[in-house]
Amino acid sequence: MERPVREDDGVVTCFRDGRVTLRSRRRTTGYTESLKEIGYQGIRRGDLVIHAMDAFAGAVGVAEDDGKSTPVYAACVPRSDVSPRYYAHLIRRLALTGWIQANARGVRERSTDYRWASFAEERLPVPPPQDQEAIVTYLAHANQRINRAIRTKRRLIGLLRERQQAVIVELVLRGTNASAPLVDTGNRFIGKIPEGWAIRRFSQVVTPVQRIGHADEDLLSVYLGRGVIRYAEGGKRVHAPSLDLSAYQLVKPGDLVMNNQQAWRGSVGVSSRRGIVSPAYVVGELTQAIDPDYARYLLAARPMIDQYVVASKGVGDIQRSIYWPYLKTSVVPIPPVDEQREIAGRIDSEVSATSEPIRRIEREIDLLVEFGDRLTADVVTGQVDVRSIAARLPPIDLTDMFAASVGANQAEDDEPTDETFMEDG
């Protein structure tokens, strides 16, 4: 479809989790904004929307709202009595198996170019309309329950991480001696610290460095909550072999590494390995005043992150650049080095008690996602017949039917009372 844009249309985004909805329903910042909406098109509720650049990663779904979108989307309506939701499921499944990426053109990292002219010629199965609707109904119920289970587990992980952070903050600011007298630092983020501890400026414990690395070194990155890890361990991101690494910075074990635009959110870590990082990162050597293990906890703790927020400047809530002239004046509490090591050891012990449950729950989430993918694949391709089960299922809100990876801002659904969709395993 090629529709004109109406004056009151909001921007609709096709997300990688399969939702096609107004941006305002997910978040209001953090998007790439167009200065001029050249070629924008009208989107209508019920359209099958395919993102030409991101379809390979699952950005295919049925529009939940009227609005407008970038011209790189294909907005489609049925030619005959077929279900857009069935084809959204089918195309997402083909995308996640690599089918779209294998047939698309383009060399951009983490993107493809799969325009409608190419996609329209692909041959797809056409089940009878009543079978398509049965598949859609069944998967809507199944995905609703999978999504709910994942949300519950993610909330539990959040609570466990909050507990970890509470332990870390208490120890890095108060030490291991609960009866030690406290003195006020005068800093609203740090507050009171034990008597005998020193207060240093950030520039007195971290010295910025810029060392050019070698392309054959390990490529590292800083991940929120995980610190400095190998880029390849970061999850779904794929490193393009053609990426120019000539300006990348060398990181040595014990260096502080800060994501320049995400430090204010906590993307900070002390590296335990040698490698290279983006030239946009801040890399610093720790002085002898601070132990690397203590620094790993302190410099990523909330009282320090709050100071990074103050030291960061930007116009949005997602990417804000940190500036050394502001950062260098941040306040850092410094216990005696022996006590720093004692604190780090105590935190290691306390945090390990919840780290294993977190890893186990994360693995359970991965298994639920895998189960959802496998279930969808079997059902949309007819390998599992769900028609009799779907006939007994109640009506359901179909906007919760796609993603096993659900945004934290999505509303909770009412608990379903019918479990017959799981009868056949």
C-alpha distance (Angstrom), angle and dihedral (degrees) to the residues before:
residue distance angle dihedral
M1 . . .
E2 3.81 . .
R3 3.80 109.4 .
P4 3.79 130.7 169.9
V5 3.80 119.4 -114.2
R6 3.79 118.2 -107.5
E7 3.79 121.6 -137.7
D8 3.80 95.7 -114.2
D9 3.83 96.7 43.3
G10 3.80 115.2 128.1
V11 3.80 122.2 -148.3
V12 3.79 114.2 -87.2
T13 3.81 119.1 -156.1
C14 3.79 128.2 -159.7
F15 3.81 104.2 -141.8
R16 3.79 126.8 -156.9
D17 3.80 91.2 -116.2
G18 3.81 89.6 66.1
R19 3.79 98.9 -101.4
V20 3.80 118.0 130.9
T21 3.76 106.6 -168.6
L22 3.78 145.6 127.2
R23 3.78 111.5 -65.9
S24 3.77 89.5 -126.7
R25 3.80 90.1 66.0
R26 3.82 92.3 61.4
R27 3.79 105.1 29.1
T28 3.78 137.9 -40.2
T29 3.82 101.8 -134.6
G30 3.80 139.9 44.2
Y31 3.79 98.1 59.9
T32 3.79 128.7 122.0
E33 3.78 100.9 -106.0
S34 3.81 122.8 -147.7
L35 3.80 115.1 -132.7
K36 3.79 89.1 -156.0
E37 3.78 121.8 22.4
I38 3.79 94.0 -139.9
G39 3.78 112.8 176.3
Y40 3.81 95.0 2.5
Q41 3.78 113.4 162.1
G42 3.77 137.8 -153.0
I43 3.81 118.8 -99.2
R44 3.79 122.7 -161.3
R45 3.75 130.0 -160.1
G46 3.82 108.6 -94.0
D47 3.82 96.2 30.4
L48 3.79 117.2 137.0
V49 3.82 101.9 -125.8
I50 3.81 123.7 -161.4
H51 3.81 119.7 -171.8
A52 3.81 106.1 -142.6
M53 3.82 93.7 -155.3
D54 3.83 100.0 37.6
A55 3.80 104.5 29.1
F56 3.81 89.3 102.5
A57 3.83 87.5 66.7
G58 3.79 95.4 47.9
A59 3.82 102.1 -86.1
V60 3.80 93.7 148.3
G61 3.79 125.2 110.6
V62 3.77 150.4 122.1
A63 3.80 117.4 -78.9
E64 3.79 114.3 -109.4
D65 3.80 94.0 -169.7
D66 3.79 143.4 32.0
G67 3.79 113.5 -109.6
K68 3.79 144.2 103.8
S69 3.78 133.6 -71.5
T70 3.77 144.6 -172.7
P71 3.83 115.2 -81.7
V72 3.82 91.0 -115.0
Y73 3.81 87.2 79.0
A74 3.79 121.7 87.2
A75 3.81 108.9 -142.5
C76 3.80 109.1 -161.4
V77 3.81 137.4 -175.6
P78 3.82 126.7 -167.5
R79 3.80 118.8 -88.3
S80 3.78 89.7 -156.8
D81 3.79 141.2 1.5
V82 3.81 97.9 -45.2
S83 3.79 132.4 124.8
P84 3.83 118.1 -111.6
R85 3.80 88.1 -158.6
Y86 3.79 92.5 57.2
Y87 3.80 90.7 52.1
A88 3.80 91.1 45.9
H89 3.81 87.8 57.3
L90 3.79 92.5 45.1
I91 3.81 96.0 47.5
R92 3.81 92.5 45.5
R93 3.79 88.6 52.2
L94 3.81 91.6 50.2
A95 3.80 89.5 47.0
L96 3.79 94.7 51.7
T97 3.81 90.8 51.4
G98 3.81 90.7 56.8
W99 3.80 96.4 -105.1
I100 3.81 96.0 126.0
Q101 3.79 93.9 42.8
A102 3.80 90.5 51.7
N103 3.81 91.8 53.0
A104 3.80 99.9 37.9
R105 3.77 130.5 92.5
G106 3.80 126.8 -133.8
V107 3.79 138.9 85.3
R108 3.80 102.3 -138.6
E109 3.79 116.5 127.3
R110 3.81 112.2 -104.0
S111 3.79 91.7 1.1
T112 3.81 142.8 82.1
D113 3.78 137.4 -168.4
Y114 3.78 110.6 -125.1
R115 3.79 107.5 159.9
W116 3.78 126.8 -171.4
A117 3.81 92.8 -106.0
S118 3.81 88.4 66.4
F119 3.77 98.3 35.0
A120 3.81 94.4 50.0
E121 3.81 90.7 65.7
E122 3.81 94.9 56.4
R123 3.80 117.2 110.7
L124 3.80 115.6 -127.5
P125 3.81 133.0 177.8
V126 3.82 118.0 -98.2
P127 3.81 111.6 -153.7
P128 3.82 117.8 -170.9
P129 3.85 110.7 -79.2
Q130 3.80 92.9 -111.5
D131 3.82 90.3 53.6
Q132 3.80 91.3 50.2
E133 3.80 90.4 52.9
A134 3.81 91.2 47.8
I135 3.79 90.7 52.6
V136 3.81 91.5 48.3
T137 3.81 92.4 49.7
Y138 3.79 93.9 47.3
L139 3.80 94.1 48.3
A140 3.79 92.0 45.9
H141 3.82 89.8 59.0
A142 3.79 94.0 41.3
N143 3.80 94.7 48.2
Q144 3.79 91.9 45.8
R145 3.79 90.4 59.1
I146 3.81 93.9 42.2
N147 3.80 90.5 49.5
R148 3.78 91.8 49.7
A149 3.80 92.3 51.0
I150 3.81 90.8 50.0
R151 3.81 92.5 48.7
T152 3.78 90.4 51.2
K153 3.79 92.1 50.6
R154 3.79 92.2 46.9
R155 3.79 90.6 52.5
L156 3.80 88.8 52.0
I157 3.81 90.5 50.7
G158 3.80 88.3 50.1
L159 3.81 91.3 53.5
L160 3.80 92.3 48.1
R161 3.80 91.3 49.8
E162 3.79 90.4 48.5
R163 3.79 87.7 54.7
Q164 3.80 90.5 50.2
Q165 3.80 91.2 50.4
A166 3.78 92.2 48.9
V167 3.81 89.9 54.3
I168 3.81 92.2 46.7
V169 3.81 94.7 48.8
E170 3.80 92.5 47.3
L171 3.79 93.1 51.6
V172 3.82 99.7 40.9
L173 3.81 90.8 49.9
R174 3.81 101.8 33.9
G175 3.78 105.1 25.2
T176 3.79 126.9 -145.7
N177 3.83 96.8 -62.3
A178 3.79 105.5 83.2
S179 3.81 92.1 -172.7
A180 3.82 96.5 54.0
P181 3.84 113.3 123.6
L182 3.80 113.6 -109.1
V183 3.79 132.4 -138.2
D184 3.80 127.9 -161.6
T185 3.82 114.9 -111.9
G186 3.78 93.5 -161.8
N187 3.80 89.3 -126.3
R188 3.81 113.0 118.4
F189 3.79 93.3 -146.7
I190 3.80 98.6 46.0
G191 3.80 98.0 36.1
K192 3.80 115.9 172.7
I193 3.81 125.1 2.2
P194 3.84 132.5 -178.7
E195 3.74 117.3 -75.9
G196 3.81 110.7 -99.5
W197 3.79 95.4 35.9
A198 3.80 117.4 119.5
I199 3.79 127.5 -127.0
R200 3.78 116.0 -141.6
R201 3.76 135.1 177.4
F202 3.79 116.6 -113.6
S203 3.80 90.2 -110.6
Q204 3.82 89.2 58.0
V205 3.80 93.4 60.2
V206 3.82 101.7 31.0
T207 3.80 127.1 47.9
P208 3.84 115.1 -165.3
V209 3.79 113.8 -126.5
Q210 3.78 134.4 -175.4
R211 3.77 113.8 -161.4
I212 3.79 121.2 168.3
G213 3.78 110.5 -129.3
H214 3.79 133.8 -158.6
A215 3.79 124.3 -100.6
D216 3.81 91.7 -126.3
E217 3.82 92.1 62.8
D218 3.82 121.3 101.1
L219 3.81 110.8 -81.3
L220 3.81 108.1 -126.4
S221 3.77 134.4 -169.7
V222 3.81 138.0 -176.5
Y223 3.79 115.7 -118.4
L224 3.76 126.4 -167.4
G225 3.79 108.5 -101.3
R226 3.81 93.3 1.5
G227 3.79 103.6 67.9
V228 3.80 121.4 -152.7
I229 3.79 112.3 -5.7
R230 3.79 137.5 153.2
Y231 3.79 111.9 -75.1
A232 3.80 90.5 -125.7
E233 3.82 90.6 58.3
G234 3.79 92.4 58.8
G235 3.79 97.0 93.4
K236 3.79 125.3 -117.0
R237 3.77 99.6 8.2
V238 3.81 116.6 111.3
H239 3.79 121.3 -153.4
A240 3.79 114.4 -134.9
P241 3.84 110.6 -132.6
S242 3.81 88.9 -144.8
L243 3.82 93.6 60.1
D244 3.81 111.4 123.7
L245 3.83 107.1 -119.0
S246 3.78 96.8 171.9
A247 3.81 94.1 107.7
Y248 3.80 95.8 42.7
Q249 3.80 117.2 124.9
L250 3.78 126.5 -116.7
V251 3.80 115.9 -121.1
K252 3.80 122.1 -163.3
P253 3.82 127.8 -160.8
G254 3.80 108.4 -81.2
D255 3.82 95.3 27.9
L256 3.79 120.6 132.2
V257 3.81 111.7 -124.2
M258 3.81 122.7 -167.0
N259 3.77 128.0 -175.2
N260 3.79 99.7 -127.6
Q261 3.81 94.9 -142.8
Q262 3.79 99.6 32.6
A263 3.83 103.8 38.8
W264 3.79 89.7 100.9
R265 3.82 87.6 63.6
G266 3.80 93.3 49.3
S267 3.81 103.2 -91.7
V268 3.79 91.6 146.2
G269 3.78 131.5 119.4
V270 3.78 147.3 160.0
S271 3.79 108.8 -121.8
S272 3.78 121.0 -124.9
R273 3.80 92.5 -170.8
R274 3.78 142.5 48.2
G275 3.80 119.6 -107.7
I276 3.79 146.1 106.6
V277 3.80 131.8 -76.4
S278 3.78 136.9 -171.1
P279 3.81 116.2 -70.4
A280 3.81 86.3 -124.4
Y281 3.81 90.9 67.8
V282 3.79 125.5 93.8
V283 3.82 111.4 -122.9
G284 3.80 121.5 -172.1
E285 3.79 139.0 176.5
L286 3.79 116.0 -129.9
T287 3.78 116.6 -126.7
Q288 3.80 122.1 -129.6
A289 3.80 88.7 -99.6
I290 3.81 92.0 78.3
D291 3.80 130.0 50.2
P292 3.84 113.2 -132.0
D293 3.83 93.2 -129.8
Y294 3.80 92.2 50.8
A295 3.82 89.7 44.2
R296 3.81 90.6 52.9
Y297 3.78 89.5 62.9
L298 3.79 101.5 32.0
L299 3.79 99.1 47.1
A300 3.82 92.1 50.8
A301 3.82 94.9 44.0
R302 3.79 122.6 110.9
P303 3.86 96.9 -106.3
M304 3.81 88.7 58.3
I305 3.81 94.7 41.2
D306 3.80 89.2 54.2
Q307 3.79 87.6 57.1
Y308 3.82 90.9 49.2
V309 3.80 87.7 56.1
V310 3.81 89.1 57.2
A311 3.82 90.1 46.8
S312 3.83 93.0 50.6
K313 3.77 125.2 86.7
G314 3.77 130.2 -165.9
V315 3.78 146.2 117.6
G316 3.81 99.3 -110.8
D317 3.77 141.4 50.1
I318 3.80 96.8 -118.9
Q319 3.79 107.7 49.2
R320 3.79 119.1 32.2
S321 3.80 120.8 159.6
I322 3.77 120.0 -130.5
Y323 3.81 116.5 -132.8
W324 3.78 122.8 -149.7
P325 3.84 94.6 -145.5
Y326 3.81 87.6 61.8
L327 3.79 97.1 33.6
K328 3.80 95.6 52.8
T329 3.81 92.2 65.2
S330 3.82 94.2 55.4
V331 3.81 114.4 121.8
V332 3.82 119.7 -112.9
P333 3.84 122.8 -170.6
I334 3.81 111.1 -137.8
P335 3.82 121.1 -166.5
P336 3.82 120.1 -170.1
V337 3.82 108.9 -71.0
D338 3.82 93.7 -111.7
E339 3.79 89.7 53.9
Q340 3.80 90.9 47.0
R341 3.80 89.2 58.2
E342 3.80 91.0 46.7
I343 3.82 90.2 51.1
A344 3.81 92.5 48.8
G345 3.81 90.8 50.3
R346 3.79 91.4 49.4
I347 3.80 91.4 50.0
D348 3.81 90.8 48.8
S349 3.79 88.9 55.4
E350 3.81 95.5 44.8
V351 3.81 95.8 44.4
S352 3.81 94.5 46.8
A353 3.81 88.8 64.6
T354 3.82 90.0 67.5
S355 3.81 100.4 27.9
E356 3.80 94.4 77.1
P357 3.84 94.1 50.4
I358 3.81 88.8 49.5
R359 3.81 91.6 51.6
R360 3.79 90.5 48.0
I361 3.81 92.9 50.5
E362 3.80 91.1 46.9
R363 3.78 88.7 53.6
E364 3.81 89.7 50.3
I365 3.81 89.1 53.1
D366 3.81 90.4 50.5
L367 3.79 89.8 51.6
L368 3.81 91.7 49.6
V369 3.81 90.2 51.5
E370 3.81 90.5 48.5
F371 3.80 90.0 48.2
G372 3.82 91.0 51.1
D373 3.81 91.8 49.4
R374 3.78 92.8 48.0
L375 3.80 92.7 45.9
T376 3.80 92.0 50.7
A377 3.80 91.6 47.9
D378 3.80 92.7 51.5
V379 3.80 94.5 45.4
V380 3.83 100.9 44.2
T381 3.79 91.6 47.9
G382 3.81 93.1 49.2
Q383 3.80 96.1 -115.7
V384 3.81 88.6 124.6
D385 3.81 117.8 42.9
V386 3.81 109.1 -141.5
R387 3.80 99.7 163.7
S388 3.79 97.4 107.4
I389 3.81 92.3 45.9
A390 3.82 92.9 47.0
A391 3.82 90.6 52.1
R392 3.83 89.1 64.1
L393 3.79 97.4 46.2
P394 3.82 121.6 102.4
P395 3.81 122.9 -121.2
I396 3.80 114.7 -79.4
D397 3.80 139.9 -169.0
L398 3.79 102.4 -98.0
T399 3.82 95.6 -157.8
D400 3.84 89.7 85.8
M401 3.79 95.3 54.2
F402 3.79 107.3 100.6
A403 3.77 122.7 44.9
A404 3.76 125.7 66.1
S405 3.80 83.5 -174.9
V406 3.79 101.0 68.8
G407 3.81 125.4 -171.4
A408 3.79 115.4 -115.1
N409 3.80 90.5 -125.1
Q410 3.80 95.0 61.3
A411 3.77 116.1 110.7
E412 3.76 120.8 -106.3
D413 3.78 116.4 -107.8
D414 3.78 125.2 -133.5
E415 3.80 113.0 -96.9
P416 3.83 109.0 -95.7
T417 3.77 117.2 -123.0
D418 3.81 97.7 -159.1
E419 3.80 117.5 74.7
T420 3.80 98.7 170.6
F421 3.81 92.9 111.6
M422 3.83 87.8 74.5
E423 3.82 95.1 52.2
D424 3.79 96.1 104.4
G425 3.81 95.0 46.0
